[in-house]
Amino acid sequence: MIPALREFARGVRYAVGGFDLVFRPGIRVYAFIPLLINVLLFAGVVIYGARLLHDFIHAWLPGAWEWLSWLIWPLFAFIAFTVVFFCFTLVANLVAAPFNGLLAGAAEASLTGVNATDSGDMIRLPREIAGAIVSELRKFAYFIVRVIPLLLLFFLPGLQFFAPFLWFLFGSWMLALEYLDFPMGNHGIAFPDQRDAARAERSLALGFGAGALVLAMIPVINFMAIPVTVCGATRLWLERIRRR
């Protein structure tokens, strides 16, 4: 196998390999608190929407037209499923961001036996929230500067064929940077230095990001995609990137 492809495949395995970490004692609390928040949030939205629809049917559909509810309810279920599927990962990233640094610290402690970041101390949470906001803003600025030229590819004849492939690679690269930020940020490594470290292992990082992207697109599994890939990124940082 070509070395670059071998490293890409290894990166995918790191993304999926977070599953064996996320359920360990001392780690799962940081994985399941944001997951529980998201499930309750989406459940609340769906239940509230169902109640509004129920009131609408009884208020606006006369008895002769009440049979339409047999069509409306399946449509509502389909729309609710679609909204949850496409919005869950986006909202989950926002909710989980303050916990992900703690999760990466707990995963590192489990892998190395060294609790260098006091990851079990929930008093750090307000500081994690502030740090997460700053870090996300830096990554957003990095994303915006590069996404505009990529968008233009869809409108340029002859280059439109390559646009989806380039978007997939760019999305994979951004997810690699997104999740590597948590273990590296715990060690005070700034975003520019994180990018340089990822570039030094470009094929590996792209494979990891591609694996994270695929996990986020699979229904049900996407609920666990964020904590799994944070744990995978921590292992990737410890075993490959930090050792350089």
C-alpha positions in Angstrom: 0.0 0.0 0.0 1.2 3.5 -0.8 2.5 5.1 2.5 0.1 8.1 2.3 -2.9 5.7 1.9 -1.6 3.6 4.7 -1.4 6.6 7.0 -4.8 7.8 5.8 -6.3 4.4 6.8 -4.5 4.5 10.1 -6.1 7.9 10.8 -9.5 6.5 10.1 -8.8 3.7 12.7 -7.9 6.3 15.3 -11.2 8.1 14.8 -13.2 4.8 15.2 -10.8 3.6 18.0 -12.3 6.1 20.4 -15.2 3.7 21.1 -13.0 1.6 23.4 -12.2 4.7 25.5 -15.4 6.5 25.8 -17.1 4.0 28.1 -14.2 3.8 30.6 -14.7 4.9 34.2 -13.6 8.5 34.7 -14.2 9.3 31.0 -17.9 8.5 30.3 -19.2 11.2 32.6 -17.7 13.9 30.3 -19.1 12.1 27.2 -22.6 11.5 28.5 -23.4 14.8 30.2 -23.4 16.8 26.9 -25.1 13.8 25.2 -27.9 13.8 27.8 -28.2 17.6 27.5 -28.6 17.3 23.7 -31.1 14.4 24.0 -33.2 16.3 26.5 -33.0 19.5 24.3 -34.2 17.7 21.1 -36.8 15.6 23.0 -38.2 18.8 24.4 -38.4 20.5 21.0 -40.0 17.4 19.4 -42.6 17.1 22.3 -43.4 20.8 22.1 -43.8 20.6 18.4 -46.1 17.5 18.7 -48.3 19.4 21.2 -48.6 22.4 18.9 -49.5 20.1 16.1 -52.1 18.3 18.2 -53.7 21.6 19.2 -53.7 22.7 15.6 -55.4 19.6 14.3 -58.2 19.8 16.9 -58.7 23.5 16.5 -58.5 23.9 12.7 -59.6 20.6 11.2 -63.3 20.0 11.3 -64.6 16.5 12.2 -65.1 15.6 8.5 -61.4 16.4 7.8 -59.9 14.9 10.9 -58.8 11.9 8.9 -56.0 14.1 7.5 -54.3 13.7 10.8 -53.3 10.2 9.6 -51.2 12.0 6.9 -50.0 14.9 9.0 -48.5 12.8 11.9 -46.2 10.7 9.7 -45.1 13.9 7.9 -44.4 15.5 11.3 -42.4 12.4 12.3 -40.4 12.5 9.1 -39.6 16.2 9.5 -38.7 15.8 13.2 -36.3 12.9 12.3 -34.7 15.0 9.5 -34.2 18.0 11.8 -32.7 15.9 14.5 -30.4 14.0 12.0 -29.1 17.2 10.3 -28.9 19.5 13.4 -27.9 17.2 16.1 -24.1 17.2 15.4 -24.1 21.0 14.9 -25.9 21.7 18.2 -24.0 18.9 20.0 -20.7 20.5 19.1 -21.8 23.8 20.7 -23.1 22.1 23.8 -20.2 19.7 24.2 -17.3 22.1 23.5 -16.8 23.1 27.1 -16.8 19.5 28.2 -14.4 18.3 25.4 -11.3 19.6 27.0 -12.2 17.8 30.2 -13.0 14.7 28.2 -9.6 14.8 26.4 -7.9 15.3 29.7 -9.7 12.3 31.2 -8.9 10.2 28.1 -5.2 11.2 28.4 -5.2 10.3 32.1 -6.7 6.9 31.3 -4.1 6.2 28.6 -1.0 7.5 30.4 -1.9 7.3 34.1 -0.9 10.9 34.5 -3.6 13.4 35.4 -1.7 16.5 34.3 -4.7 18.6 33.6 -6.9 17.8 36.7 -9.6 16.7 34.2 -11.8 15.5 37.0 -12.2 18.9 38.6 -15.6 20.4 37.4 -14.5 23.8 38.9 -12.5 24.2 35.6 -15.8 24.2 33.6 -16.2 28.1 33.5 -12.6 28.4 32.3 -13.2 25.6 29.8 -16.2 27.5 28.4 -14.2 30.7 27.9 -11.3 28.8 26.3 -13.7 26.9 24.1 -15.3 30.1 22.8 -11.9 31.7 22.0 -10.7 28.5 20.3 -13.9 28.1 18.2 -13.7 31.7 17.0 -10.1 31.1 15.8 -11.1 28.0 14.0 -14.2 29.8 12.5 -12.0 32.6 11.1 -9.6 30.0 9.6 -12.6 28.2 8.1 -14.2 31.3 6.6 -11.1 32.5 4.8 -10.8 29.2 3.0 -14.4 28.2 2.4 -15.2 31.1 0.1 -12.7 30.0 -2.7 -14.0 26.5 -2.3 -17.6 27.7 -2.8 -16.6 29.4 -6.0 -15.5 26.1 -7.5 -19.2 25.1 -7.8 -19.7 27.9 -10.2 -16.6 27.5 -12.4 -17.2 25.3 -15.5 -14.7 22.5 -15.7 -13.9 22.6 -12.0 -17.4 21.7 -10.7 -16.6 18.0 -11.0 -13.8 18.3 -8.4 -15.7 20.5 -5.9 -17.4 17.7 -3.9 -14.0 15.8 -3.5 -12.3 19.0 -2.4 -15.1 19.8 0.0 -14.8 16.3 1.5 -11.0 16.7 2.0 -11.5 20.2 3.4 -14.2 19.0 5.8 -12.0 16.2 6.9 -9.1 18.6 7.5 -11.3 20.9 9.6 -12.6 18.1 11.7 -9.1 16.9 12.4 -8.2 20.4 13.6 -11.4 20.6 15.5 -10.8 17.5 17.6 -7.0 17.7 17.9 -7.5 21.1 19.4 -8.9 19.6 22.7 -5.9 17.4 23.7 -3.4 19.8 22.3 -5.1 22.8 23.9 -4.9 21.1 27.3 -1.1 21.4 26.9 -1.2 25.1 26.0 -0.5 24.6 22.3 -1.9 27.5 20.3 -4.0 27.0 17.2 -1.2 27.9 14.7 1.1 25.4 16.2 -1.7 22.8 16.2 -2.0 23.3 12.4 1.7 22.9 11.9 1.7 19.7 13.9 -1.3 18.3 11.9 0.4 19.3 8.6 3.5 17.3 9.6 1.1 14.2 9.6 -1.2 15.4 6.9 -2.3 12.0 5.6 -2.9 10.7 9.1 -4.8 13.8 10.0 -7.0 13.7 6.9 -7.8 10.0 7.5 -8.8 10.9 11.1 -11.0 13.7 9.9 -12.6 11.6 7.2 -13.4 8.9 9.8 -14.9 11.6 12.1 -17.0 12.9 9.2 -18.4 9.5 8.3 -19.3 8.8 12.0 -21.2 12.1 12.1 -23.2 11.1 9.1 -24.5 7.7 10.4 -27.9 7.9 12.1 -27.8 6.9 15.8 -24.0 6.5 15.8 -23.7 10.3 15.2 -25.1 10.8 18.7 -21.8 9.4 20.0 -19.5 10.7 17.3 -18.2 13.7 19.2 -17.0 12.0 22.4 -15.7 9.1 20.4 -13.6 11.3 18.1 -12.3 13.4 21.0 -11.0 10.2 22.6 -9.6 9.1 19.3 -7.9 12.5 18.8 -6.3 12.2 22.2 -4.9 8.8 21.4 -3.6 10.2 18.0 -2.0 13.1 19.8 -0.3 10.9 22.4 0.9 8.1 20.1 1.8 10.0 16.9 1.8 13.8 17.0 3.3 14.5 20.4 6.2 12.1 19.8 7.5 14.1 16.8 
